[in-house]
Structure formats: structure tokens, C-alpha cells
């Protein structure tokens, strides 16, 4: 008989609920470690066909899958809407509710990222944290309260200007110099991570491809490609815009039907990077393209911010289309021979100014 298992995982303990024939046959708890959880499932649910749990760390899912269990990570927001119907909120009841969702098939599966993608994401996230700390330290170092204005400049110029202003300021130097040393050390570590990011981007064909788009650098390319992982994960390129939270919310009820603000779902960091790339295309990129012209015309109608958001969504869609089209090439074909779908995409992207990107191998 098929058995369905629900796991409510917390930091120390995991509640396990097993259902069979629409009845709970066992419920208990154990330590929150994949090996211990796997042992409990094998003992009390030897015929488990589905083991569900809410979104949590990647390693838990990979360990359960490696142990041979049919582990599935489900959307926490979707599960919460169903679990909130219980009269009492407890971890044991949540495990019961998750096993019921598994048996009924009423859940939304979440794609779990691979180890390689998570390692790159950790690298990108660590760099972002260090840059944020560096900015906070540099803002703290500003000495306008004491009538000392640091001249414009970054890096070594900023450090030299601060040290020059602190000459003769013994009391103030005792507070500012430690911050300056910390700022210098943080910048050095951020630079080291920058070098690693560039090295990883150069080794990735997908990153090299999307970096041909104006405004897309190594950080944006790595963040975007690790979020997508495989273009086949999306049925069409337009779905990427909704996945990253750059499409408008819709509300329709009776005679009321309107679009609201963007959903802001998905990866916040990638969404911010795409917005930054769109801003660069509208303000700093000088090469003409149909996409940039479209963004500039839209800016005249709806304003800069809305135009940048719309352009960021288009960038996400175009980069997915470019990446997916590059994978459709057949190895036996000549260099200039492309399948018809890729030829149609070449025509579209050439009008957007991205034809050079499609010539990459």
C-alpha cells in the first residue's frame, strides 16, 4: 500500500507523519538530521511513495534524495494557505497537514538548486555583503560633523584624503583610523571575491553569452544563470519575467479588472541586478538598438522608473531566449547552418542589437 510522509522540519527536531488509505498510521519526532529522518521513514513508512516538506536548506533535500527517498520540496506559501485551516497551530499538526497534502496531491513543487549553483550563489552573496559593509564603513568615516569634508574619490584616493584630513586631529583620529583599517580590509576581501567571480564567469559559456548584452556584467550574468540553471526549466521565455517578479499583479472580480504593481516574487537580488542593467542601458549605453529605443520611448510616456522595470523584464526574457537558442544547435551542423527556430530568433534579436551574441559558441 502506498504511504505518504509529511515532514515539519525545525532547527532541532523534525515531526514525521505517515498516512495510508486516507488515515494517519504513525506520527513521531526525531532529530533534524537527514540520516536520522531517513531511518525513521524506512522504519515506519517502508512503502513511502512521496515525502514532502516545506522550503528549507538545499542540503536536506539532497541528502534525503541520495538516501533513496522520494523527497519533494513544496512551496511554503502554498502550504501555509492549506495548513492555516487547522484550529491549532503545532508542529505535529503541520506534519499531519503536509502528509495530507501529499496524499491529495494538492501541493506545488519547488525546484531545488544544485550544489554548484548554490556555491556560486554563496560567492555572489558574500561579495554583496562585503560591498554593503564597505559602503556603511565609508559613510561612517565621513567627518562633516566636525567640519571636515572628504574630497570626492574612491579607493586609495579616499583613504589618502581621510588620512590627510586627520593630520593634527589626534582625538578624532583615534575613532576614525580603526574604521579606515576595517574599510581597507573589507575592500581587499571584496576584491578577492571579484576576481573569483570573473574567473567563474569566464569558464561558463552561458555567462559569456549573456554578458554580450549591453549592461550585463559578470555579477549579473552569474546570478541570472544560477537562478535559471537550465533554460528547459521554463516552458517559455516570458515565464522568466514572472518568475523573477517583474510582471504586474492582476486582480479581477466581477466588473473590477485592473493591473497593480509588479509582484516582486522570486529572487530579490537578481531582480535588483536586472533593474540596474536596464538603468545602465537607458543612461550609459550609447550604442543604438531597438530594445534601447523602445525603452527610451517608454520612458517619455510612463517615466524612467517604470520604463526601467519594463526593460529589466525584457532583458530577462531576451537572455533566456538567447541561452535556450544557443543550446538548440546540433553538433553535426556547419558553423553557419542553424535550425529554423534559431534563425527566427536571430532575426528578432538582430533587431534588438544582440546579433553578435548569437555568434558565440
TITIMAR-930299 format. One record per residue: residue in three letters; x, y, z of N, C-alpha, C in turn. Coordinates in steps of 0.001 Angstrom, whole numbers, plus 524288, in hexadecimal, padded with zeros to 5 digits. Layout:
N
ALAXYZXYZXYZ
...
//
This chain:
361
UNK803507FB528000080000800008000080371804DC80000
UNK801CB808C07FCE1804C180D957FC91804558109C801A7
UNK808B3812C580346808F1815E28080D80B1081B4C806BD
UNK8090881F468097880A74824B38087A80C798271180D8E
UNK810DD829BE80D2C8139682BB4811D2813E6831A38118D
UNK812B083425815E88134A839C78167A8174883AFB81AA8
UNK81AD983E908198881EFA8400D81D3281E72845CA81E99
UNK81E21846E58239981E6884C4A8257B823B784CF882812
UNK8274A84F738254D82CC784FBF826E482DBC854CD829C9
UNK830128547382E53831E4858FF8313C837BF8586C83234
UNK839F685BEB8353183F9885BE7835EB8417F85718838D2
UNK83E928555B83CC98405C851098400983D5184BFF83F1B
UNK8382784C6883E58834F1847BA83DEC8319B847E3838F8
UNK8304F843468371182CFB842B28327B8286B83F25833CD
UNK823BA8411B832EF81F0783DEA833A881DE983B0B82E96
UNK81C898360D82F0681B7C832B382A87815F98308782B09
UNK812F9830FA826D780DAF82EDC826B180D2782B5E821E0
UNK80B10826AC822A280A7D822D881E6B804B1821B181DAC
UNK802E0821F2818D57FD67820D38178F7FD1281C50813AE
UNK7F8DA81968814337F7D18150B810AA7F1E68142981088
UNK7EFC5813C780BDD7EA1D8130780B3A7E7088174480E0E
UNK7E8E781C2E80D627E63C820C680F8E7E5DE820BA81582
UNK7E97D81DFC818097E9C281DEF81DC27EF6D81E6F81F77
UNK7F029820EE823DD7F56382146826157F6A381C30828DD
UNK7FB0A819E2827717FC83814E8829CF800F68158782DB5
UNK803CC819EB82D75807F481ACE831518097B8208A8314B
UNK80AE782261835F180CEA827B083673810EC827CB83AD2
UNK8154D82A4B839E88196682AAC83DDD81D5182ED883C62
UNK8215F82F5583F888255C8335183E8882AC2830FB83F57
UNK82EA98338883CFF83414831D783D71837938369983CB3
UNK83CA7835D083D058405783A0E83C328402D83BEB8368C
UNK84118840E9835C6840F78432E830838461B8423B82DB3
UNK8470D83D5882C7684B9483BE082958849B6838198251F
UNK84B69838CF8203F849658357881C07849F382FA681D02
UNK84E5A82DF281F3884F10828548201884B368264882421
UNK84A53829408284A8469C8279482C588410E8278F82A27
UNK83FBE82B908272383A8382BD6824CF839BA82754820F9
UNK83DB58262281DDC83D4D821D581A1983C7A81CA381CE1
UNK83F2781BD88213B83E728170082432838DE8168D8263B
UNK836B581AD4828418316681AB582A5282D738199F825FC
UNK82E5081BD38216682AAF81AF081D1382AF28154781B3C
UNK82FA58131F81AD78302580DA88193482D87809F081D18
UNK82DB580B608221B82B81807F98261D8258A808378263D
UNK8235480CF1825BF81DB080D8E8267081AC780E428214C
UNK81D8E80F3781D0581AFE80FC8817EE81E4F80D24813C2
UNK81EAC807F7813EB821FE8053D8101B81FF9805A780A83
UNK81AEF806C1809D6818AE8072E8049A8178780CD88032C
UNK81AC3810658050F819E9815F98040581AA4817207FE38
UNK816CA819B57FBED8171781B437F66A817FC821217F5E2
UNK8176D823FF7FA46818328299F7FA1B8197382B997FF8F
UNK81D9B82EA27FFE381F388311C804C981F89836F1803C0
UNK81C1F839F78062981BD483F918051581D68842A5809EB
UNK81FA484730808FC8210284ADF80D1C821378503F80AAD
UNK820D48543380DF2820CD8598C80C078265385B4D80AA0
UNK8269885FC1807EE82B95861D08061F82F578628380AA9
UNK833F58606D80A1F838078611080E1383D4C8607080B70
UNK8416185F5080E66846A085F3180C398472C85AF680816
UNK84AC185C0B8046D84B7D858837FFFD84D988533B801AF
UNK85107853328057D853B684E56806E484FE384A3C808E0
UNK84BB084BCD80B88847EC8480E80DA18455C8450A80924
UNK843C5847C68051A8414484534800A784515841907FDE0
UNK849DE843617FCF884DAA840257FA2D84F2283B467FD50
UNK84F8383BC080269850D88373F805A684C7383331805A0
UNK847A3834EB806108434383137805E6842D682E9C8008C
UNK843B6831927FC6C8438C82F477F731847EA82B577F672
UNK84C9D82C9F7F87A850FF828FA7F80C84FFB823F97FB25
UNK84CCF824597FF4084B7B81FBD802578475981C527FFBB
UNK8457D81DE07FB2B841AF81ABB7F84C83C0F81BE17F99C
UNK83AFE820317FC38835A18218C7FDA08334B825397F986
UNK82E42824B77F86582BB3828287F48682A7982D787F6ED
UNK82E7C830717F82082DD4835737FAC782C36839AC7F6E6
UNK8287683CE87F88E82687841387F55B82612846017F8D7
UNK8286D84A477F7188280584F387F9E9823748524B7F79B
UNK81FE18542A7FAE981B2E856C67F90681B4885C857FA8A
UNK8181D85F947F7D9817D8865347F8AE815AA866567FE20
UNK818A28694D801428170486A66806A48122486DCE806C8
UNK811B1871A18032C80D04874FD8032A80827871DB801CE
UNK808AB86E627FE0B8043686B1E7FC80802AC86771800F4
UNK806948652E8038E8056E861A9807E78030A8649480C80
UNK804DE8695480D89802D386C56811F77FD0486D7481159
UNK7FB6886E8D80C7F7F5DE86F9F80B997F27E86AEF80D11
UNK7F47F8663680C427F1878618880DAB7F20F8604181374
UNK7F6B48610E815AD7F78F85FAB81B277F4D68636F81EE0
UNK7F3C68683681D297F12C86C02820937EB8886A92821C2
UNK7E95E866BD81EF67E3FB865258200D7E387861DA824FE
UNK7E7EE85FEB827077E7C885CD482BE07E67A860618307C
UNK7E35685E83834387E1DC861DE838A87E6738632583C38
UNK7EA3385F9883CB97EEA98606E8402A7F3BB8600883CFE
UNK7F722863CB83DC97FC18863E083AFD800448614883E61
UNK801C185C7383CEB8060D859B783F7B809508571383B40
UNK80E24855B483CA88118385307838E780F5184DAD8376B
UNK80CFB84B0083B3480AB1845E183A17806208465A83647
UNK802D084A548371A7FE7384B1A833848004B84CBC82E15
UNK8048A84FBD82DE3806B58513C828D3808A984C7C825D8
UNK80B27848C8828A180CE8843F7826138083F840E382400
UNK803F3840AD827197FF3483E0F825407FD0D840B582061
UNK7FD0B845E4820757FB06848BA81BF47FE52847E781713
UNK8037A847B1817B0806E4846CF813348062C84156810EF
UNK8058C83D76814568049583828812527FF51837DB80F86
UNK7FB7083ACC811697F65E83AF280EC87F6D283D7E8096E
UNK7F9DB841B0809137FAC08442F804027FD75840788003D
UNK8011F83D6B80250803E7839AC7FEF78002B835887FCE8
UNK7FCB7833968004E7F90F82F807FE9F7F510831A17FABE
UNK7F3578367B7FB917EF7F838CD7F8117F1F783AEB7F315
UNK7F71D83B967F3197F9BA83DDC7EE8B7F8ED843B17EE17
UNK7F74B8462B7F2557F62B84BC37F2527FAF184EB87F457
UNK7FEE984F147F1198039D851F67F28B8064D853D57ED94
UNK809D6857827EE4B80CCF859B37E9F68129C858A67EAF4
UNK814E4855907E79681A5B8540A7E84D81E04858927E71B
UNK8222F858EB7EA238262885CF27E97482B1F85A677E766
UNK82D5A85CBB7E3608324585AB57E146836B885C207E4FB
UNK839A08583B7E69B83E01859017EA34842FF859B07E6FD
UNK845FE85D9B7E84584ABC85EBF7E55584EEA85AA17E664
UNK8525785A0B7E2A1856AC8565D7E31F85ADC858917E6B2
UNK85E84855227E842862D1856E07EB9C8662685AF67E8DC
UNK8673985A237E3CF86A7D85DD37E0EF867F2863347E0AF
UNK862DB863517DFB486021868567DF7D8602B86B077E4CA
UNK85F7B868117E8F385F7A86A657EE28864DE86C6B7EFA5
UNK868F4869D87EDE986E3B86BC97EEFF86F2A871067EC56
UNK86D65871787E77A86DFC876767E4C086AA787AA67E759
UNK865ED879387E8F08628C87CFD7EB9D864FF87ED07F0B9
UNK8679787B427F36F86A4587CCD7F84486E9C880A67F71C
UNK8716487FCD7F2D58758C883657F14587362888C97F002
UNK86F20888EF7ED0B86CBC88DF07EBA786A82890A57F083
UNK867F488D9F7F3E4865C388FE97F89D869E4891EE7FC53
UNK86E4688F187FCCA87282890EB80024874D7896007FE2C
UNK87574896637F9128778089B447F6DD873C689FCC7F7EB
UNK86EB289EDE7F74786AE38A3047F84286B008A4C67FDF1
UNK86BA88A1148018586BF18A27A8070B870BB8A5D08082A
UNK875278A455805F3879EF8A750806E3879928ACCB804A1
UNK8773D8AD508000F876A08B2817FDC0872FB8B5D480113
UNK86ED98B3708032786B668B6578069A86E158B82680B91
UNK871508B4BB80DD68743F8B6358128A878188BA938114B
UNK87AAD8BA3580CC187E5D8BE4A80B3187BA48C38980A97
UNK876FA8C38680848874118C870807A88727A8CAAF80CF0
UNK870C68C74D8107F86F458C92D815B1873F58CB8781890
UNK878768C8FD8181E87D208CB0681ABA87ED08D03A8186B
UNK87EA88D0B081335880368D59F810BC87C808DA0481245
UNK877778D8D3812D1873C48DCD881491874C68DE6581A32
UNK876678DAA881D68877928DBE2822D987C8A8DF208235B
UNK880128DE7481FA3885078E14581FDB884548E70A81E82
UNK880488E86E81B9C87F748EDEB81A3187F3B8F15081F15
UNK8821B8F5A981EF5882EC8F8D4823B6880A48FE4882324
UNK87C2C8FEBC8209C879D3903DD81FDC8780A90648824F9
UNK876DB90311828DE875379052382DF687969908A58304E
UNK87E599077E82F2B882BC90A7783158884DF90E7382D73
UNK881E990F70829548839C913478257F887C191150821C6
UNK8889D90C358218388C82909E781E06889B49072881991
UNK88A5390930814E5887BA907158104888BAD9040280D13
UNK88AA98FEFF80C6688E278FBA28096088D4A8FCBA80394
UNK891588FE27800A9890B48FF1E7FB0D88ED68FA367F82F
UNK88CA08FB1E7F39F88A958F6C87F08688F038F3327EED9
UNK88DED8EE2B7EEC3891D58EA4B7ED39890B78E5247EFE3
UNK892788E0F87ED88891988DBCE7EFB1896A38D8CE7F028
UNK896698D47B7F31289AF08D1207F39389F6B8D3C07F66E
UNK8A4158D37A7F4188A8B88D5BD7F6888A8598DBA97F711
UNK8A5AC8DE277F3638A50E8E3D77F3B18A1E28E5467F882
UNK89DAF8E24C7F98A89A778E3477FE2789DB68E28A8031C
UNK8A0BE8DE688035C8A3F68DD6B808008A8018E1B7808CD
UNK8AA848E3638049A8AE718E786805058ABF78ECA4806CC
UNK8A75C8EDD8804D98A4C28F2B48066E8A33A8F29780C2C
UNK8A15C8EE1180E0689FE38EDA48138A8A4AB8EE4981707
UNK8A8DD8EBB2815B58AD9B8EC22818EB8AFBE8F1B0818E7
UNK8AF438F45B8147E8B11E8F9C6814478ADD98FD4A817D0
UNK8A8C48FC71817F38A5658FFA381B488A6378FE8582115
UNK8A8038F9CA8225E8A8B48F858827D68ADDB8FA3082A1D
UNK8B12D8FC79826FC8B6268FE77828FE8B51A902EF82CD1
UNK8B7019025F831758B6249063E8358D8B1259057383892
UNK8ADD8901AE836EF8A8F890085839B18A9B88FB8783CE1
UNK8AC818FBFA841538ADFE8F7578444A8A9388F4898467E
UNK8A5AE8F772848FB8A11B8F4FA84B6289D9A8F26D8474B
UNK89CC48F522842F0899658F30383ED589BF18EE6C83C0E
UNK8A1138EEA683B708A3D68EA62838C58A3578E54283BC9
UNK8A3068E58A840F88A27B8E0CD8440989D678DDEE842FB
UNK899638E0B584116894618DE4083FDD893E48DCCC83A1A
UNK896548DFDD836BA895988DF1E8311F899748DB3082ED3
UNK89E578DB33830AA8A2448D7C182E528A0E98D1F282EC7
UNK89ECE8D0088333C89D2D8CA8283353899018C94582F3F
UNK8954F8CCF082E76891608CC1A82A63893D98CC03824FD
UNK897C08CF5A8243789A628CF8781F2789D588CA7681E17
UNK89FC88C8498221F8A28B8C3508216A89EB88BEE782041
UNK89A4D8BEEA822FA896598BAF2821E5894318BB9281C5E
UNK893498C05F81ABA8916F8C16A81568895568BF698115C
UNK89A4B8C0488126B89E5D8BE7880EC289E868B88280E7B
UNK89E0D8B5D9812ED89E288B024812EC899678ADD88102A
UNK894D48B02D8110B890158AE3E80E82890728AEEC808A0
UNK8927C8B356806E58930F8B43680143896DF8B04C7FED6
UNK89AEB8AEE9801BB89EA98AB167FFAD89C1A8A5C17FEEC
UNK898D38A424802A78962489F26802258920489F557FDCD
UNK88F678A3C27FD4288B9D8A4497F90988E4C8A3FC7F3BB
UNK892EE8A6367F356895E88A5E57EE75897648A0447ED3B
UNK898D389D4E7F14589A25897CE7F06C8956C894C07EE60
UNK890D4895DA7F08E88C1F8933D7EEA188AC3895037E91C
UNK88BE1899E97E7DC88B0089BC77E28788E33898A17DE9B
UNK8930C8978D7DFFB8965E894827DC748942F88F037DBBC
UNK8924788CB97DFF688FF6887867DF8388B15887A47DC09
UNK887E588BB77DC9F8833988C267D9718848388C867D3A6
UNK8885588FB57D25E889D7890567CCE488BF188B317CABB
UNK88F08888617CDDF89131883647CC1C88CDF87F687CB13
UNK888F787F2F7CE92884A187B897CDCF8817387D0B7C902
UNK8808A882267C83E87D7B883E27C3BE8803D882A37BEA0
UNK88560883107BE7F88843881E97B9BA8880587C217B851
UNK88772878CB7BC28887408732C7BB2A881CD871457B9BD
UNK87DDD874A37BA328787C873197B924876D18750A7B3C0
UNK87592871927B015873B2873597AAF686EAB8768B7AB55
UNK86B36875127AEEE86654877F87AF858675A87D8D7B152
UNK86AF687E317B4F686C43883727B6D286EBA886B27B27B
UNK87233884507AF88874AD887367AB418709C888DD7A739
UNK86CA2885AB7A6898688D886FA7A2C58655288B9E7A493
UNK8634988B737A96985FD788FA47AB37862DC894A47AC4D
UNK867FC894427AD1C86B17898F77AE0286BDD89C227A90B
UNK86A73899FE7A49286AA089D1A79FC88662D8A10C79F85
UNK862478A07D7A2D885DFF8A4447A31985FF18A93B7A5C5
UNK85EFF8ADCD7A39D860C28B2AE7A61E85E948B3447AB99
UNK861F18B4A57AF3D8605A8B56D7B4A8860C38B0A67B80F
UNK861F78AC1A7B5D9862568A73F7B8DB8680F8A6107B9E0
UNK869888A5E87BEE186ED48A4A97C06C86F3989F417C2C4
UNK873BA89E2B7C50B874B9898F57C72287114897A97CBAB
UNK8702489B607CF1F86CD489A597D3B1867368993D7D201
UNK8652589C7E7CE8F85FD189BA67CCB285F5D896927C9AA
UNK8633E895657C6698631C8909A7C34A8633088BC57C6C6
UNK8669A88BC37CAB1866E3887427CE32861E7886A67D160
UNK85FE588AEC7D35F85B1E88AA47D67B8568A888BF7D328
UNK8563588A9D7CE61851E4889207CAED85249883657C958
UNK856E3881AF7C7AB8577187C4B7C5D4856C9878527CA35
UNK858878799B7CEEE857BC875F97D34B8520C875DF7D50C
UNK84F3187A1D7D4348499B87A127D563846AE876A77D177
UNK84812877027CC748457A873F47C8648476786E537C86F
UNK84C9B86D9D7C8EA84F4D868997C8B884EDE865FE7C364
UNK84A24865227C18C84952862957BC84844B48652F7B9D8
UNK845608671D7B506840EE869AB7B26383C29866237B1E8
UNK83CEE8610E7B1DA8388485D777B16C8351385D797B64C
UNK836DD85FDF7BA8F833A2860327BF3F82EDD863B37BE81
UNK82ECF866C27BA5082A7C86A457B93C82812868C97B3FD
UNK822E7868807B3D782047867097AF11820FD86AEF7AAB5
UNK8215086FFA7AC0B8223E874127A83282539878797AACC
UNK8277387BCE7A79782AC187FFB7A9A5827A6884027ACB3
UNK822C6884D87AB4E81FA6888BB7AE1581ED3887457B3D3
UNK81F02882477B50081E378809C7BA69822928827B7BDFD
UNK82726883A57BBD282B81885707BF0F82A4188ABA7C17F
UNK827AC88E217BE8D8263D893357C0AD822B6892C17C564
UNK81EF888F227C52B81B8188E497C9AC81E6A88BA57CE1C
UNK8220D888157CCD2824E88853D7D0D682847888E47D420
UNK82A7788CDA7D1B782DDF890707D48F82AD6894F97D6F3
UNK825A7895087D63B82267898F37D8D68221A89E287D61C
UNK822B389E4C7D0E4822AE8A3337CDFF81DC08A3EB7CABE
UNK819C38A0B87CB9D814C38A1667C8FB810C08A3877CCD5
UNK80CCE8A6207CACB808F68A8B37CE23805418A4C57D090
UNK803468A6287D5177FF3C8A3077D7967FA028A4017D4D9
UNK7F6ED89FFA7D4607F1BE8A08E7D2207ED7C89F927D625
UNK7E9628A2AC7D5E97E4E58A1EA7D9697DFEA8A2817D633
UNK7DC9E89E777D6507D7BC89E937D36A7D37889C1E7D6B8
UNK7CF5189EF47D7897CADC89CFD7DA7F7C60689FE47D8A8
UNK7C28989D0C7D6267BDD989F987D41F7BF3B8A36F7CFD5
UNK7BDB68A8537D0917BEDE8AC5C7CCBD7C40E8AF107CDC4
UNK7C6AE8AD9E7D1F97CBB38B0007D34A7D0078ACD07D0C3
UNK7D35C8AF697CDDE7D7AC8ACC67CB387DC088B0C07CA5F
UNK7E0588B0247CD367E4A18B3DB7CC9B7E9CE8B1217CDBD
UNK7EDF48B3897CC097F3478B1C17CD127F5C08B5477D12A
UNK7F8668B2E87D4E67FAE48B5E57D90E800B68B6797D834
UNK8039A8B6CD7DC778093D8B72F7DC3480B938B1D97DADE
UNK8109D8B1BF7D9EF813248ACC67D8D4812D18A9457DDA6
UNK812F98A4357DCC2812138A0797E0FF816918A04E7E4EB
UNK81B5C8A1527E31E8200D8A11D7E672820C889BBC7E8EC
UNK81F36897C07E62182020892677E7DE8256B890927E5D2
UNK8274088C4A7E7E582C1D88A147E5ED830ED88C897E84C
UNK8352A88C557E56783A4A88DEA7E75E83AB7893DA7E76E
UNK83AFE8962B7EC0583B6389BD37EC958408A89DDD7EA74
UNK844C289AF27EB59849EA89CB27E9A384A3D89CE07E3AF
UNK84857898D77E10B84876898C57DB53844F189D0F7D928
UNK8408089DEE7DB9A83CF98A20D7D9D183F9D8A7687DA28
UNK842788A85A7DE5A845378AD4E7DEEB849958ADD97DADD
UNK84C4F8A9957D9BE8507E8A9C67D5DE84E538AAC57D064
UNK849EC8A86A7CF1B847878A95B7CA02845AD8AF027C98C
UNK843988B11A7CDB7842028B69C7CDAC846C08BA227CCF2
UNK84B068B8C57CF7A84FD18BBCC7CED8851CA8BB827C937
UNK8518F8B6D47C6DE8533C8B6467C16F84FC98B9767BDCB
UNK84AA68B9847BED0847258BCAE7BB9A848508C27A7BC35
UNK8499D8C4197C0F684B008C98C7C1DC84FEA8CB077BED7
UNK853C18C7837BED7858918C87E7BBE78576E8C8F27B618
UNK854098C59D7B417852C28C5CF7AE81850158CAEC7AD14
UNK84CD38CCF87B08C849FA8D1C87AF6484D478D6A77B023
UNK851578D6607B34F8543F8DB1B7B4B5859DC8DB337B2B4
UNK85C7E8D6B77B29C862118D6BB7B16E863808D4317AC40
UNK860688D0717AA88861888CDD27A58D8604A8D18F7A116
UNK864088D23979D8B863598D5D979926862368D31879400
UNK8632E8CE1A793A6862228CB4F78ECD85C3E8CACB78E03
UNK85A998CBC27893F855068CB9878807853268C5FC7876E
UNK84E838C4FC7893A84BF48BFE67888C8461E8C0BD78900
UNK843368BD26786C083D828BD98786F683B8B8BD3C78C95
UNK83E1F8BA1678FC583C748B97A7953583D508BE7A79849
UNK841D58C0F479782842E68C5DD79A3983F368CA2979853
UNK83E308CA577933D83A928CE3F79129835208CD7B7935F
UNK833878C87B793E282E718C7667963B82E3A8C94C79BD7
UNK832698C87279EBE8328E8CA387A42A832758D0227A49F
UNK835368D2DC7A129835438D88E7A15882FEA8DAD579FEF
UNK82D438D87B79C22828088DA4D79AC78243E8D95779F41
UNK824CC8D4D77A1CB821698D3B37A6388226B8D76C7AABF
UNK827588D9027AB56828A78DCB17AF86825CF8E1E07AECF
UNK8252B8E3947A9EF822688E86D7A8F381CA18E8097AA5E
UNK81A728E3477AA30814E48E29A7AB3D813BF8E1AE7B100
UNK816B98DE247B378815538DC727B8C7819618DDFE7BCD9
UNK81DA68E06C7BB4F821A28E1E27BF138262C8DE0F7BF27
UNK82A6E8DFC57C19E82F3E8DCB07C17782ECC8D78E7C475
UNK82C9C8D7A57C92382C8B8D2F67CC6F829418CEA37CA07
UNK824A58CFF77C827821578CBF57C5CB823C48C9DF7C0C8
UNK826368CD487BDCC828CB8CB837B90982D578C7E07BA4D
UNK830368C9147BE80834978C5BB7C00A832A88C05D7C1CB
UNK82E3E8C03A7C48982C0B8BB327C63282A5C8B7FD7C172
UNK827BD8BA867BDBD8260B8B7BF7B90982ABB8B5D57B5E5
UNK82ECA8B9037B596833788B76C7B2BA8364A8B2FD7B58E
UNK836458B3037BABB838AC8AEBC7BDB0835DE8A9987BC9A
UNK830BC8A9C67BC3E82DD68A5067BAF282F3C8A3187B577
UNK82FA38A6A57B1C68310C8A51E7AC778368C8A2D57AC4C
UNK83A1D8A5047AF5B83F688A2D97AF8283F5689D3E7B17B
UNK83C4689C3B7B59583BEA896E57B7A6839C7893287B38A
UNK835E7894E77B09083391891977AC8E83757890B47A809
UNK839E8894DF7A64883D7A894727A1CF84221890F67A321
UNK8444C891887A7D5848D188E597A94284761888927A98A
UNK842AD8875D7AB7684106881E97AB818406287FD47A5F7
UNK83E308830C7A27D83D888815D79D14842C78807D79A6F
UNK8467E883EA79B7084BB88834B7993984E4487E4479B33
UNK84DDA87D617A03D8504E878C97A29C84DC7873C77A091
UNK848A4873B07A066845FF86F0D79E848471086E05798C9
UNK8475B87236795AA84864871857901E84DEA86F8D78F26
UNK851A18713D7925E8570686F71791A1857918699F792AF
UNK8541486769795F085456861D6797298519185E777931F
UNK84EA9860DE78F9484BDE85DCD78BA184F4385C86786F6
UNK8540785E96786BB8578185D5878263858F58579178277
UNK859088554577E0885A8C84FD277D948605E84F7A77C55
UNK8634A84C1077F10868FA84BEE77E5886AA084A7A778D5
UNK8675F847BE775EE868E98461B770BA8684584A4D76C9B
UNK865B984E9C76DD3864CD852AA769FA8699B856117692C
UNK869BB8589D7649786DEB85C467638B86D4786109766FC
UNK8715F8642E7674987150868B476ABB86D0786C9176936
UNK86C4386D5F7640886875871377624B8630586EE976199
UNK8629C869B47624085D83867367619885AB28670B766D1
UNK855F78692F766F8852F68696076BD384D8B8673B76AC0
UNK84B0B864D976E9A845BA862EC76DD9841F68676E76D28
UNK83D77866A076AAB839BF86ADC769AF8381C86DE176E88
UNK836DB86B5E772FA8356486E7E77790839AF872377793B
UNK83E9887072778EF842F1873CE77A7A843888784E77699
UNK842768774877197842C987B6276DAC83EB087F9A76EB3
UNK839FA87DFC77048835F4881D87717E837948851977635
UNK839E18828E77A2883B9B8857777EB78400B8892877D50
UNK8437D88782779AE847C188AEC777FE8458C88FF3775A1
UNK8416288F7A7729183F11894177702683CDA897C677444
UNK83A4E8957A7783B83808898BB77C5983C4089B7C77F81
UNK8404689887781238445089AD078469847D389E8678160
UNK8486689DAB77C4584B8F8A14B7793A8490B8A6A77790E
UNK843C98A6B97791F8411E8ABBF7794C841D38AE6C77E87
UNK842EA8AB43782A3843DF8AD73787D18499A8AED5788B0
UNK84CE48ADC7784DD852648AF1278568855A58AAE6787F1
UNK853B18A5F878840856788A1DC78AEF8583B89D8A78732
UNK858C189ECB7823485A3C89AA677E7985FA18988177F8E
UNK8632889BC4781A286869899E3782C486871895B3786E6
UNK864A5895DB78A6B86472891FE78EA78634488C9478C77
UNK8603688C547883485EAE887467862586306884AB78322
UNK86747887637820A86B938851777F3486F6588250782C0
UNK86E7B882B3787FA871F88802778BA5870E787A4F78BB9
UNK874FB8774A78CB1874748719978D068730B8701879295
//
